[in-house]
């Protein structure tokens, strides 16, 4: 999984994130806080914050994807895939969720299904460099548009 470049937070920055999350757990503050915990390798705290994010934003794919990243970082691919599939239930066209599902499925031995999800991610946004890189990495053929039949 590609992770964002590690931005090491100062203890005071982390405290600010924790405070804004504590004062309004239903806000989007869960995301930077969970990402900070994930970067610090504090998986239990990241999971708790993500689960609160999922509860507060039941129709958003983001908190579930973040939770999937926490599981994936601990090599719990099965749990990660469950969360990604949950994200796809609420947002079936989410390219990040499709991409992550594809990679996890290929790693888990479901190559055909995984390749299909990578293609769906590509169709959702053909210009996305991350998706294109994964298609090349897993040797997924991009369907070429059919050539028009020449009129004789």
N, C-alpha and C positions, 0 to 999 in steps of 0.2 A: 504494500500500500504506500502511496506517496503521502508523506506527512508534510505539513507546512514547516518551513524552516524554523528551527527551534528559537523562539524568542524568549530568552530567559527573563522572567519577570523579577523585578526586585520584590523583596518581602512586602514593601509598602504597596506596590501595585497589586500584588496578590491579595493583600488585606482589603484594598478598595473593591476588587472584584467580589471577594467573599461578602463584604458588607452590602454591596448593591444587590447581590443575589439574595442575601438574608432578608433585606428590607422589602424586596419584591420578588418572591420566588416564581411568580407567573410571568415575569418579564423575560426578555431575551438574554438577560445576564447569565443564564445557565451556560450559554455557548462559550464565551471567552473563558469562563471559570473552568468548565470541563476540559477545554483545550489546554489550559494552563496545567491542570492536574495531570492530563495525559502526557504532556511534554515533560513533566517532572517525574513521571513514572508512578504517580500516586493513583493507582487504578481503582481502588475501592472508593475513594472520594469522587473520582471522575464518574464512576458508575452511579453513585447516589445522586449526584447533580444531574446526570443525563436522564435518569429515571424520573426525576422531578420535572425536567424539561419535557419529557414525553407526556407526562400527566397534564402539564400546563398547555401543551400545544399538540393535542391529539390528532390534528389533521395536517401536521407538518412532517416532512420527511427528515429534516435536519437533526432533531434530537435523537431519532432512532439511528440515523447514519453515524452520528457521533458515538452513540453507545456501541454500535457495531465496530467502530474503529478501536474503542477501548478493549472490546473482546478480542479483536484481531491482533492487537498489540501484545496480548497475553497468549497468543496462539490458540485461542478458543474459537476456531473457525466455524464450528457448527452453531454456536450461540450467535456469532457475528452474522452468519447467514440468516438466522431466524429474524434478527432485528432488521436486516436489509429487506427481507421479504415483507416484514411489517411496514417498512417505509414505502415499499412499492405498492402495498395495498392502499395507502392513503394518497400516494402520488405516483401513479404507474408510469409517468413519462419522465421521472426525475433521472437525468443522465448520470449523476454521481452514484445514485442507488443502483441503476442498471449496470454501471461499470463495476462497482464493487461486487454486486451479485455475480456478474460474469466471472470475475477473477476467483472469487471464493468457490464457485461451482466447478470451474476448471481444476482448481487445486484439490477439490474434494472428489474428483473423479467423474463429475457430470459434464464432460467436455462439450457435448453437443448443446445442452441447455445453456451452459456458460457462454459459448460462442454466440448463441442466439441473443443473449442479453447484451453482449458487447456490441453486436450489430445494431440492436435497438438503441443503445446509447449513441452510436454513431449516427443513426438516422435522426435522433432527437437534436443533434448538433454536429453536423459533418465537419465543422471547422475546429472542433475541440482537440487541441494537441495531445492532451492526456489520453483521450479515447483512441486517437490514431496510433499513439505509441503502443498502447496495449494490444490493439489489433495486430500490429506488426510483431510484437513480442510473442503473442499466442498464435501467430500465423493464421489469422482469420481473414478470409477473402472478402473484400468489399465488393458487393454485387455491382457490376458495371451496368449502366443503363443500356438497354438493347439498342443496337445500331439500327437506324431507320432502314427499311428495305428500299434499295434503290428502285426508282420507278423507271422501267425500260420503255 
